[in-house]
Amino acid sequence: MTPQNLEAGTQPRWKVIGPGLLVAATGVGAADLVATLVAGSKYGYALLWTVLLGCILKIVLVEGAGRYSLATGKTIFEGWQSLGRWATIYFGIYIVIWGFVYGAAAMSGTGIPLHALMPGLSVEAWGILSALVGLALVWFGRYEVFEKFMAVLVGLMFVAMVGAAILTVPNLGEILRGLIPTIPDGGVVNVLSLAGGVGGTITLAAYGYWLREKGWSTPRYMNVMRLDNNVAYIVTGIFVLSTLIVGAELLYSAKIAVESGEKGLLDLSDILGQRYGGWAKYVFLVGFAAAAYSSLLGVWNGVSLMFADFVGRTRGLASGHPDTRVGGKYYKWYILWLTFPPMLLMFLGKPVGLILAYGVLGSLFMPFLAITLLLILNSNRVPAEWRNKPGTNVMLGLCVVIFSYLAVTELAKQIGKVLGG
């Protein structure tokens, strides 16, 4: 579709949906599903309202990143760079450590459901194979192919989880009561974690890069960007809501506990198989694998673009230089970093110091994103008509409070590990 056709409105808007779904699908991985599942198993529908809150928070954050890119023609890293060396240094340290540990986590998270489906290969072998296939898919670029492949994965994960929710015959009255904000005893961290975990990672900041790859690069795409973002997080909200329903109906009502981590989803697949037949188990496992693999692929592509921009800008290259785009050498450097060094962690275990650094830096990224968006989008770095409105500032301020609280909680947990170990 040409920009002229888009502007003339000769095609329905829904036909241009794309980058927002990539952000949302990449952000919702196996760990987020387990957190939602456990919340449903502990509290039933009491935390349902936090799913909606989480979607709204992510819509605001992603819209801010996209608005900056379209309004200025610059990448989000250029915005961070304009704030001073502190932002550049923090992001550089973060993306290197995060990528190393995330690579192993993504391989393991994808290997677990694939091993359950096809036990002929070990979890480690499936994880490594998945990473190598991911490398091949994103190495040479072709955003259109990547977007379509991700759309298939989103379809699989959506059908599997929504189908599982429908199978449980949810209690509509309880669902409606769950929309009333309440905080169960001892549930404050669960409330904030669930709100923060609805599709939220470093890939939120990758949105502007995917907009550029899609060809949406000027303010005239602002409305379609917002539509794209809203639809993506509505889909994500339905998906996460379905996970909560499954946890509430299958686990909470029967007082069944599942393991933490990705193995909790294997527990759930067994429960589905026992209650509804083997077919339900395998459909769910396919959806689980699709959710895990969509996160892997999204990071291999989107975060590699962010790294390429970071290296290019710190080396003084112009914005959009071929070395910083899909297929460029800096883009490929990070794909290799995500793929091969983390394979060592798959077999040797994860060094405690590295995991602690990963946990600390990871907990600080979302407050970093919210704070920097407040600074950038309320300044003359953005044309006046595209600066924040009061309501947006309130929501971004709420993001800062919630994610800062979660960061402090995570820091306390990591310090406890150090002192206790």
C-alpha positions in Angstrom: 0.0 0.0 0.0 1.4 3.4 -0.9 1.3 6.4 1.4 -1.0 8.1 -1.1 -3.5 5.3 -0.8 -3.3 5.4 3.0 -3.9 9.1 3.1 -6.7 9.0 0.6 -8.4 6.3 2.7 -9.0 4.0 -0.2 -8.1 0.9 1.9 -9.7 0.0 5.3 -7.5 1.0 8.2 -7.4 -2.4 9.7 -5.4 -3.7 6.7 -2.3 -1.7 7.8 -2.1 -3.1 11.3 1.3 -4.4 12.1 4.1 -3.0 14.3 1.9 -2.7 17.4 1.1 -6.4 17.3 4.9 -7.1 17.1 5.5 -5.1 20.2 2.7 -6.7 22.1 3.4 -10.2 21.0 7.1 -9.9 21.8 6.4 -8.5 25.2 4.1 -11.3 26.3 6.3 -14.3 26.9 6.1 -17.5 28.9 7.1 -15.8 32.1 4.2 -13.3 31.8 1.7 -16.1 31.1 2.9 -17.9 34.3 2.6 -14.7 36.4 -0.9 -14.2 35.2 -1.8 -17.9 35.6 -0.5 -17.8 39.2 -2.4 -14.6 39.9 -5.6 -16.3 38.8 -4.9 -19.4 40.8 -4.2 -17.4 44.0 -6.9 -14.7 43.8 -9.4 -15.8 41.2 -10.8 -12.8 39.3 -9.9 -10.3 42.0 -7.0 -8.9 40.0 -8.8 -8.8 36.6 -8.9 -5.0 36.7 -5.1 -4.9 36.8 -5.0 -6.5 33.3 -7.0 -3.6 32.0 -4.7 -1.1 33.8 -1.6 -2.8 32.4 -2.9 -2.6 28.9 -3.7 1.1 29.3 -0.2 1.8 30.7 1.5 0.0 27.8 -0.7 1.8 25.3 0.5 5.2 26.8 4.2 4.1 26.8 4.2 2.7 23.3 2.2 5.6 21.9 4.7 8.0 23.4 7.6 6.2 21.8 5.8 6.0 18.5 4.7 9.7 18.6 8.3 10.9 19.3 9.5 8.9 16.2 6.8 10.1 13.9 6.8 13.7 15.1 10.6 14.2 14.9 11.8 11.6 12.3 14.3 10.5 15.0 14.7 7.2 16.9 14.0 6.8 20.6 17.7 6.4 21.2 18.4 9.8 19.7 15.9 11.2 22.2 17.7 9.5 25.0 21.0 10.7 23.7 19.7 14.3 23.8 19.2 13.9 27.6 23.0 13.5 28.2 25.7 10.9 28.5 24.0 9.2 31.5 21.2 7.8 29.3 23.6 6.6 26.7 25.8 4.9 29.2 22.9 3.3 31.1 21.3 1.9 27.9 24.6 0.6 26.6 25.4 -1.4 29.7 21.8 -2.6 29.9 21.4 -3.8 26.4 24.6 -5.8 26.4 24.0 -7.6 29.7 20.3 -8.0 29.0 20.9 -9.6 25.6 23.3 -12.2 26.9 21.0 -13.5 29.7 17.8 -13.0 27.7 19.2 -15.1 24.8 19.5 -18.1 27.2 16.1 -17.5 28.8 14.4 -17.3 25.4 16.0 -20.5 24.2 15.0 -22.3 27.3 11.5 -20.9 27.2 11.0 -22.0 23.6 12.7 -25.4 24.2 10.4 -26.4 27.0 7.1 -26.6 25.1 8.8 -28.0 21.9 10.4 -30.8 24.0 6.9 -31.5 25.5 5.5 -31.7 22.0 8.4 -33.6 20.4 10.5 -35.3 23.1 13.0 -36.7 20.6 15.2 -33.7 21.3 16.2 -32.2 24.6 15.1 -28.8 25.9 18.6 -27.5 25.2 18.7 -28.9 21.7 15.2 -27.4 20.8 16.2 -24.1 22.3 19.4 -23.9 20.3 17.7 -25.0 17.1 15.0 -22.3 17.7 17.6 -19.6 18.1 19.4 -20.7 14.9 16.1 -20.7 12.9 15.4 -17.3 14.4 18.8 -16.0 13.3 18.1 -17.2 9.8 14.7 -15.6 9.7 15.8 -12.1 10.8 19.4 -12.0 9.4 18.6 -10.8 5.9 15.9 -8.3 6.7 12.6 -8.4 4.8 10.3 -6.8 7.4 7.2 -7.9 5.5 8.1 -11.6 5.8 9.0 -11.1 9.5 5.7 -9.4 10.2 3.6 -12.1 8.5 5.5 -14.9 10.3 4.9 -13.1 13.6 1.2 -12.7 12.7 0.9 -16.5 12.4 2.5 -17.0 15.8 0.1 -14.5 17.3 -2.8 -16.3 15.8 -1.7 -19.6 17.2 -1.1 -18.3 20.7 -4.4 -16.3 20.7 -6.5 -19.3 19.5 -4.9 -21.7 22.0 -5.3 -19.5 25.1 -8.7 -18.0 24.3 -9.9 -21.5 23.4 -8.6 -22.8 26.7 -10.5 -20.0 28.5 -13.8 -20.8 26.6 -13.4 -24.5 27.5 -13.5 -23.6 31.2 -16.9 -22.0 30.9 -16.0 -18.8 32.8 -18.3 -17.3 35.4 -19.4 -14.0 33.8 -20.7 -12.6 37.1 -17.3 -13.1 38.8 -15.6 -11.6 35.7 -17.7 -8.4 36.1 -16.9 -8.2 39.8 -13.2 -8.5 38.9 -13.4 -5.2 37.1 -13.9 -3.4 40.4 -10.5 -2.4 41.7 -9.6 -4.3 44.9 -6.4 -5.4 46.4 -6.5 -8.8 48.2 -4.5 -9.3 51.4 -0.8 -9.6 50.5 -1.6 -8.8 46.9 0.0 -5.4 46.4 3.1 -6.8 44.6 1.0 -9.2 42.6 -1.3 -6.3 41.5 1.6 -4.1 40.4 3.5 -7.0 38.8 0.5 -8.1 36.8 -0.2 -4.5 35.7 3.5 -4.1 34.7 3.8 -7.5 33.0 1.1 -7.1 30.3 3.4 -7.1 27.3 6.1 -4.9 28.8 9.8 -5.2 28.1 12.6 -3.3 26.4 10.7 -4.1 23.2 8.2 -1.3 24.0 10.9 1.1 22.9 11.5 -0.9 19.7 8.1 0.3 18.4 9.5 3.4 16.6 12.1 1.2 14.8 9.3 -1.2 13.5 7.3 1.9 12.4 10.3 3.0 10.3 10.6 -0.5 8.8 6.9 -0.5 8.0 7.3 2.8 6.2 5.4 4.9 8.7 7.9 7.8 9.3 6.1 11.1 9.3 3.3 12.8 11.4 0.7 12.0 8.8 0.8 8.4 10.1 0.0 9.5 13.7 -3.6 8.4 13.7 -3.0 5.0 12.1 -0.1 4.5 14.5 -2.5 5.1 17.4 -5.1 2.7 15.9 -2.4 0.1 15.4 -1.2 0.4 19.0 -4.7 0.3 20.5 -5.8 -2.7 18.5 -2.5 -4.5 19.5 -3.1 -4.1 23.2 -6.8 -4.9 23.0 -5.7 -8.2 21.5 -3.1 -8.6 24.2 -5.6 -7.7 26.9 -8.0 -10.5 25.6 -5.1 -12.9 25.6 -3.9 -12.1 29.1 -7.5 -12.0 30.4 -7.9 -15.6 29.0 -4.9 -16.7 30.9 -6.3 -15.2 34.1 -9.7 -17.0 33.4 -7.9 -20.3 33.0 -6.0 -19.8 36.3 -9.2 -18.8 38.1 -11.5 -21.5 36.7 -9.1 -24.5 36.5 -6.7 -23.8 39.4 -8.3 -21.4 41.9 -11.6 -23.2 42.1 -9.9 -26.6 42.5 -7.1 -25.4 44.8 -4.5 -26.6 42.4 -1.0 -25.0 42.5 1.4 -24.9 39.6 5.2 -24.5 39.5 6.8 -21.1 39.0 8.6 -20.6 35.7 7.8 -22.0 32.3 7.2 -25.5 33.9 4.0 -24.1 35.3 2.6 -24.0 31.8 3.5 -27.6 31.4 1.5 -28.3 34.5 -1.4 -26.5 33.1 -1.2 -28.4 29.8 -1.4 -31.7 31.8 -4.5 -30.4 33.7 -6.2 -29.4 30.4 -5.4 -32.8 29.0 -6.8 -34.7 32.0 -10.0 -32.7 32.0 -10.8 -32.2 28.3 -8.7 -34.8 26.5 -5.3 -35.0 24.9 -6.1 -32.7 22.1 -6.6 -29.8 24.5 -3.2 -30.4 25.9 -1.4 -30.4 22.6 -3.3 -27.3 21.2 -2.3 -25.5 24.4 1.3 -26.5 24.0 1.4 -25.3 20.4 0.1 -21.9 21.7 2.7 -21.9 24.5 5.4 -22.6 22.0 4.1 -19.8 19.7 4.1 -17.3 22.6 7.6 -18.2 23.6 8.9 -18.1 20.0 7.2 -14.8 19.1 9.1 -13.2 22.0 12.4 -14.7 20.8 11.9 -13.6 17.2 10.7 -10.1 18.2 13.8 -9.5 20.3 16.2 -11.0 17.7 14.8 -8.4 15.2 13.6 -5.4 17.3 16.3 -5.2 20.0 19.0 -5.8 17.4 17.7 -2.7 15.6 18.0 -0.7 18.8 21.5 -2.0 19.4 22.5 -1.1 15.8 21.2 2.4 16.3 23.0 2.8 19.6 26.4 1.7 18.1 25.9 3.8 15.0 25.0 7.0 16.9 27.8 6.6 19.4 30.2 6.2 16.4 28.8 9.4 14.9 26.9 7.8 12.0 23.9 9.6 10.6 20.5 8.4 11.6 19.3 5.7 9.3 22.8 4.8 8.1 22.8 1.3 6.3 25.0 -0.1 9.0 22.3 0.6 11.6 19.3 -0.7 9.7 18.0 -4.3 9.1 20.7 -6.3 7.5 23.5 -3.9 8.6 26.6 -5.0 10.3 25.7 -3.7 13.7 22.3 -5.3 13.5 24.0 -8.6 12.7 26.5 -8.2 15.6 23.7 -8.2 18.1 21.8 -11.1 16.5 25.1 -13.1 16.9 25.4 -11.9 20.5 21.8 -13.0 21.3 22.4 -16.4 19.6 25.8 -17.9 20.3 27.3 -16.7 23.7 24.0 -17.5 25.6 24.3 -21.1 24.4 27.0 -21.5 27.0 24.5 -20.6 29.7 22.2 -23.3 28.5 24.7 -26.0 29.5 26.9 -24.3 32.2 24.2 -22.7 34.2 23.7 -19.0 34.8 26.5 -17.2 36.8 25.0 -15.7 40.0 26.6 -12.3 39.5 25.4 -12.0 35.9 21.8 -13.0 36.9 21.9 -10.4 39.7 23.0 -7.7 37.3 20.3 -8.7 34.8 17.6 -8.6 37.5 18.7 -5.1 38.7 19.1 -3.6 35.2 15.9 -5.2 34.0 13.9 -3.8 36.9 15.2 -0.3 36.1 14.4 -0.2 32.4 10.6 0.5 32.6 11.0 3.5 35.0 13.8 4.7 32.7 11.5 4.5 29.7 8.6 6.3 31.5 10.8 9.0 33.0 12.7 9.7 29.7 9.4 9.9 27.8 8.2 12.5 30.3 11.3 14.5 29.8 11.4 14.3 26.0 7.8 14.7 25.2 7.3 17.8 27.3 10.3 19.7 25.8 11.2 21.5 22.6 12.7 18.3 21.3 9.1 17.7 19.9 7.0 20.1 17.9 4.4 21.8 20.2 1.4 20.1 18.6 2.8 16.6 19.4 3.9 17.3 23.0 2.1 15.5 25.9 -1.4 16.5 27.0 -2.1 16.7 30.8 -3.8 13.3 30.8 -0.8 11.6 29.1 1.5 13.2 31.8 -0.7 11.8 34.5 -0.6 8.3 33.0 3.2 8.4 32.5 3.5 9.6 36.1 1.5 6.6 37.2 3.9 4.4 35.1 6.9 6.0 36.9 5.3 5.3 40.4 4.3 1.7 39.6 7.5 0.7 37.8 9.7 2.4 40.4 8.0 0.5 43.2 8.5 -2.7 41.3 12.2 -1.8 40.7 12.7 -1.2 44.5 11.0 -4.5 45.2 13.3 -6.3 42.7 16.4 -4.6 44.1 15.5 -5.6 47.6 15.0 -9.2 46.4 18.4 -9.2 44.6 20.1 -7.7 47.7 18.5 -10.4 49.8 20.0 -13.0 47.5 23.4 -11.5 47.9 23.2 -11.3 51.7 21.6 -14.7 51.9 24.0 -16.5 49.6 
